[in-house]
């Protein structure tokens, strides 16, 4: 016997329009099958039943650039540097001490200048390990050419002085109406802070004009973006083996199109400012929900980026957002809006421990997750996401007393890639169990990630 009750489950977001087929062939995130070698239907079905399908290798623009470049996540330990890299570091140290810190002829005092950058003294003897991390950023941005790295450092220090960057955090009026468009939340698997950039807000004409309506407003927007960068740097630790860079997520869902030239110009200037003055602060940039027009925009700004910067790019189409983010970020640190388990106040509900469990969804099968509630009057809260989506899902409460009704918490519905993470709760009036049933009708093995908390009243 079954009785249906109201559910407070998650709601689906609006689907994002897809790219034209001719564009998908060149930049799609999944490799398309070769139609010239398609097997007969019966033979193909037999193979699919015998062997679970392996995930296809992504062929994103970012992955192509990574394969074509030598970029890797380098270590900041001196022992991991090559001899030529050590030599360049020592040469840059010497240039800094000789040209920047030592007093020039005619200057009063005659003492070595006390200069710092992002809170790290530029004099190596004061804080050698942190100093190495900062100098290595400039060296890597200039392919370990010490003189070029020194020139870059010198220009950065000059720009910071002229633009009064050291006091920018005190400017509380910057970006008053733009706070929801850029924010930092959680860390990746390496402990690096994650910065989210939501460009959909600029679809609103009023918001667009506030940010880019005039040259003055554009400059204020750029200064606010620099302020956010400086805030983020406060979360970093400059030392070997410590997180000294960010992961950046750029959400292009409903972003203004190419016709909005003001935002194109502003973003290009922002990229140049950050690339010239914040070297090696972004470990990875992940573009999600990328519409077809963005690839044309990417082609426009690509010449202004170094090969090293381009090598850090990853692109994810709407159907691959959650799976792509999970390669770099733990599921409990990915917001529910992107198929993760992070939501406001979740630390108060679940505590600091992750408690994330997984359930494998075999090919063409139905799996159940059972959560026992042996005491009446308890409240169960749970979050659940499915990698690959395209499954059928329902929630029930099954009482221990066989004579009682099974309560349908959430009737069966299809979970698609444009869904948010399932977030629900249920209070039981009698002992029993909550059963989450997931039907995978596809020929692809999938995985459900979930966590739950039982609160006793």
N, C-alpha and C positions, 0 to 999 in steps of 0.2 A: 504494500500500500504506500502511496506517495502523496504528500501534501506540499504544495508550492508556497514559498514565502518570498518576500521582497529581498533583493540582493543589493549590496552596496559595492559591487564589483567595479572594476575600472571601465572607462569608456574609450571607444576608439577615436583616434584623431583623424582628420581629413587626409585622404590619400594624396600623395604627391604625383603630379603628372610625370610621365616617363619621357625619355629622350627618343627622337626619331630613330627608326630601325637602322638607317644608313650610318648614324652617328654611333649607335650602340656597337656596331661591328668593330669600330676602331678604338673605342674607349670603355667598353663594357667591363664590369667588374667580374664577370664570369666568362669562361671560354665557351663559345657556342659549339655544338657538335657539328661534325663534318657530314653534311647531308649526302655526300657522294658515297659514304661508306656505312649508311644506316643498315642495320641487320634486319632480317625478316622479323615481323612482330612476334610470332610465336617463339622463335629462338631467343629473342631479346628478353621476353618475359620469363623464360626458363632460367636464363642467366641471372636475372634480377632476383628471382626467388632463391637461387642457390648462394649468391654472394651479395652481401650488403654493400650498397653503393658507397664508395669512398668520396669525400668532399672533393670537388674540383678545385684545382689551383687557381687562385684569383690572378687576373691579369690587369690590375689597375694601372693607371698612369704612374702612380707613385711607385708600384712594385717594379715597373719597367725601368724607371729612372734609377731605382736602387740597384737593380741588376747591372746597369750600365755605369755605375759609379763605384768608387772605392770607399765610400763613406761607411764608417762603423762607429759604434759607441765607444770612444776611446777612454782609456783609464787615465786618471790623474796621478797615479803613483809613478814616481821617478824611475823605479825599477822596471816599469813596463814600457818606458820610452826607448826608442832606438838610439844609437849613438849620435846620429845626425840630428835627431830631435832634441836630445840633451844639449848638444852643442848650440843649437838655435836658441834654446831656453837661456843658457848661460850668456849668450851674446846679447839677447834682449834685456836680461838683467843688467848687464854692463851699460847698455845704451840708456836705460832708465836712470840708473844711478849717476852716470856721467852727464847726461843732457837735461834731465828733468829735476833731479833732486839736489845735485851739488850746486852751490851758489856760483853765479857767474862773476867775472871780474867787475869790480866796482860796487857789488851788492854788499850791504851792511850785514854784519853778524858773522858771516863766514861759516855758518853751520849748515848741515845737510837739511833740506826742506822736509817737513813732515806732511806728505801728501798721501791721500787714501782714495780708493775708488770702491764704491759699494760697501764701505765700512772696512775694507781691507787695506792695510798700509802698503804702499808701493815700494817701500824699502824692504828688501828680502829678509834682512836680519831680524826684523821686528816680528814677522809672522810668515816664515818661509813656506809652509805647506799651503796656506791660503793664498799667498802671493803667487805661488806656482800655478794654482788653478786659474787665477785671473789672467796671468800672462799667457798661459797655454790657450785660453780662449782666443786671444788676439793672434797667436801664432797659427792656430788651426784655421782661423778665418783667412789667413794669408799664406797657407800652404807651407808653414814653417820657414818663411823668409823673414828673418829677424828685422831687417831694416824696414820692410813693408809693414810688419806688425807694429813696429815702433811708431811709424808715421800714423797708422790707424789709431793707436793709443793716444798719441799727441793730439790728433784732431778731435777725438772723443772728449778729452779733458778740456780742450778749448771750447767745444760746443756746450758742454755742461756748464762751464763758467759763464759763457755769453747768454745761455738760456736759463740760467739760475735753476738748474735741475736739482741741486742739493737741497733746495727749500721747497720743491714742488709738492711734497706731501702735506705741507701746511696750507695749501690752496684749497680750502674746503668747498669753494663755490664751483669748482670744475665738475662738469658732467652731472649736474643735479637731476636732469631728466633722462639720463642715458644709462643709469645704473643697471637696468635689467638686460641690457644688450651685451655686456661683457662682465663675466664674473669668474671667480675661482672656486672650485669645489672638489674636494678629495684629492687622492694621489694615485699615480699609476703603479704598476707592479714593481718598479724600481724606487718607489718613494718620492717621485717627482710630482710637484703640484700640477694640477690640470686646469687649464684656462679655457672657458667656453665663450665663443663669440656667436651671438645670435643676430643674424642680419635681417630677419623677418620684420623686426621692429621698424625698419626704415621703409617698409611698404606704406606705412602711415605717412601721409603728406606733411602733417604738422610736425611729426618727429623728424622727418627728413629735412625740413626747413630749419629746425632747431640745430641740427648738426651741420648741414652743408649749404644753408640758404645764402650765405655771403662768405667772402674771404675771411672776415673776422671770426665768423662762427666755425669755419673749417679749421682755422688755426687753433681755436679753443678746443675743438674736438681732438685734434692731433696732440695738443698738450695734455688733455685728459687721458688719452691713450698712453702717453708716456708716463703719466702719473700712475696708471694701473700697473704698468711694467715695473715701476719702482716699488709699488706695494707688494707685487709678487716676489720681487727679489728679496724682500725682507723675510720671506718664508724659506729661502734657500740656505744651504750651508756650504761654504767654500772650503772643502777639504777632501783629500783622497778618499774615494769610496762613499762620499756623501752626495745627496742630490743637489746639483748646482745648475740645473736647467729645468725647463717646463715641457709639458706636453700640451699642445694647443689643438682645440677642437673648434672647427669653423662650420657652423650649421647653415647651409645654404637654402634650406626650405623657405619658400616664399620670399627669397631675397630679391631686391630690386633688380630689374633687368639691365641689359647693356645700354638702354636708352638713357639711363640716369648717369650722365657724364660726371656730375659733381662727386658722386660717391666713388666712381672709378678713379678720379684724380686724387681724392683724399686717401683712398686705400693704397694707391701707388706711392704717395708721399709717406704714408705710415710705414709701408714695407721698407722703403729706402732709409728712413730714420732708424728703424729698429735694426736693420741689417748693418748699417754703418756704425752704430753706437752701442749695440748690445750683441756682440758676436757670440755665437754658440750658446745662446740662452734658450733656444728652442730645439729640443731633442727630436721632436716629431710633430708635424702638422697634419692633422687628419681632417679632410674635407668630407662632411657627411651630407646626405640628401642633395647631392650635386645635380642640378638640372642641366639639360643639354647645353644651354647657352653658356654655362660657366667654363666649358672647355675652350670656347672661343676667347673668353675673358682671360683664362689662364695662359693662352697663347700670347696675348697682348702683354702681360706682365712678366712672362718668362724671361725675356731678354734682360730684364733689370735684376734678375736673381742670379746668384752664383750657382755653379754646378753643385756645390756642396749643399746649398739651401734647397735646391730642387730635389736632391736625393732624399730629403727627409719627408717628402710629401706622400701621403696615402689618400686615395679617393675611395669613397664608399657610396654606392647607389642606395636608394631608400630601402630596398629589400635586404641589404647586407649591413645595415648600420650596427646592430647589436653584435653580430659575429665579428665585425671588424674591430669595434671598440674593445671587445673581450680579449683580443690578442695583446692588448697593451694595458688594460685597466681591469682590476678585479670587479666582479659583477656587483659587489656591495658598494662600490664607489661610482658606478654608472647610474645616472638619474633614471627614474622610472620612465620618463618621457622618451628615453632611448633604449628601453627594453632591459634596463638594469634594475637593481633592488634598492637604490638609494633614494630616499624621500625625506621630506622635512620632518624632523623629530624622530628619525628612526633610531638614533643612538639611545634615546630615552626609552624606546620600546624594546629594542633588541640588545642594548648594551654595547660595549666596545668590541666584543667578540663577533666574528662574522656569522657563525652558525649556519653557513650556506651548505645545503646538501644537493645532490644531483640524482636524477632518475633517467636512465637510458631508455629511449623510446625506439624499440626495434622496428624494423621495416614491416609495414602493414600489420601493426599489432596495437592492442589496447593495454595500457598500463595504469595501475592505480597507486596513489599515494595515500596511505591510511595514517591518520593522526589520532591516537586514542585520547579520549576525555573521560577518565574513570569517575570523576566527581561532577555532580550537578552544580550549576551556578558558576561555571568558569567561562572565561571569554578567550577564544582562540583568534589570533591575528596571524595572517600569512601573506607572503608575497611570492609570486611565481612568474617565471619567464621561460620561454621555449626558444631554443636556438634553431633557426630555420622556419619557425612558425608553421602556418598551414596545417594546423591540427584541430581536432574537435575537443572541446573541453567542457566539463560540468562539475558541479560541487554538490555533495549531499551530506546530510547527517544521518547516520544509521544508529538508532538506539540499541542498547544492549538487550533490552526487553524485546523479545521477538514479537510480542503482541502489539507493540507501539508502531506508529507510522514513521516511515522514512521521510525526512524533510528535504525537499529540493531547495538548496540554497541558491544555486545558479543553474538555470536550465542549460542544456547543451547548446553551445555556440561555437563558431569557427574563430580561431585566433589567427589573424593575418599579420603580415609584417608591419602594417600601419597601426597596430594595437599598442596601447601602453601596457606596461607590466600589470598583471593581475594583483590587486591589493584588496583584501577582503577581511571580514571578521565575522564571528558567529558566537552567540552566547547560548549554551545548552541548559535546558531545564531538567535533564536526566542524563545518567551515564550513557556513553556511547562512543562513536568515533566519527570524525569528519573524513570523507573519502573524496579525493580529487582524482577524477578519471580523465585520462588523456588518450585520445584515439589518433594514432598516426596512420593515415590511409595511404601514405606515399611509399615509394620504393627507396627512400633515403633515411638512414638512421639519424635520429635527432636526440637532443638532450634537453631535459627540463632542469632548471636551477630554481631552488626554492628555500625558504626559511620560514620558521613559525615561532610564535611565542604564546605560551599559555598563562593567562593572568587569573589568579584566584581572587575572588571578591571577598 
